């Protein structure tokens, strides 16, 4: 049996079309119209799309060119990250009125542990409603929320009634909720993994649950263990108020494709300089240097090397980056280069003890 006292009340708050919604809030001429934050040029990429634009199939990470093809009337707006950060901090202040256990995932989403909250409210559902209402009243934006016993289920639930809605998955509903879930809706299961699961006859959580731990590990490696437990409602990752970064990186997309390593090295110098600044600002160093290469046909390649010592200096980073660049022949001309550092001196690996599956009949005010 799962220890009832260990059950958490977790809220995942996800702002609705955040960047685009901020632009519409600040500029009344954009309200009710299809808006894309990002570049409209051939090389431009959509960072966020309003719900009016999404009706035409426009979505984040789509090229500006394709977005225009899908929605000829779309309005492109240049991103203002300083403004998004400003609004994000206003939202964060509202979260902190309820709990100090706030784990931001990005500017527009965060986990909140309200098991023991500042309002003394036993209902995570009511807290989520109140938070969403305050965000709307005090800032002017809508948010969606998922509420459940762990981060994994709460994250999935927050997508259910978007935009401007919420869903609670009570403790006694978790097992059935996950069994009924389409496998592609499991957080962390991307298109490639979903296709692989389909070939193995796994289409729903129930199908996934029918597979043994050995089967999943043999087909999905370390991720197999994760899938085995989360489909049973077991995910003991705590909400961390201070998130420790797993990697630090910088990258550039070029207006013209690069076909010569000499030009690429020149660009990598600038990227390494930017990376060094971020590392030194955070007091971080790392051992594993990764070179990211995106080719003109959008295929992605990464090359990594782990050093026997921690580095944060751009000169040391660029020496390894050069080695990685010449490690093998380039497959095509290059549109993006990136450098990142992992295996950091802040990398504390926590050992989570796996507990038994949640009890199906728990009396718990949610």
Secondary structure, DSSP 8 states (H G I E B T S, - for coil): ---GGG---EEEEEETTHHHHHHHHH-GGGTTS-EEEE--STT-BEEEE-HHHHTTT--TT-BHHHHHHH-TT-EEE---HHHHHHHHHHHHHHHHTT-S-EEEEETTEEEEE-SS-TT--S-HHHHHHHHHHHHHHHTS--EEEEEESSHHHHHHHTTTT-SS-EEE--GGGHHHHHHHSBGGGSTT--HHHHHHHHHTT--BHHHHHTS-HHHHHHHHTHHHHHHHHHTTT-------SS---SEEEEEEEEEEEE--HHHHHHHHHHHHHHHHHHHHHHT--EEEEEEEEEETT--EEEEEEEEEEEE--HHHHHHHHHHHHTSS--SS-EEEEEEEEEEETT-------------SS-----
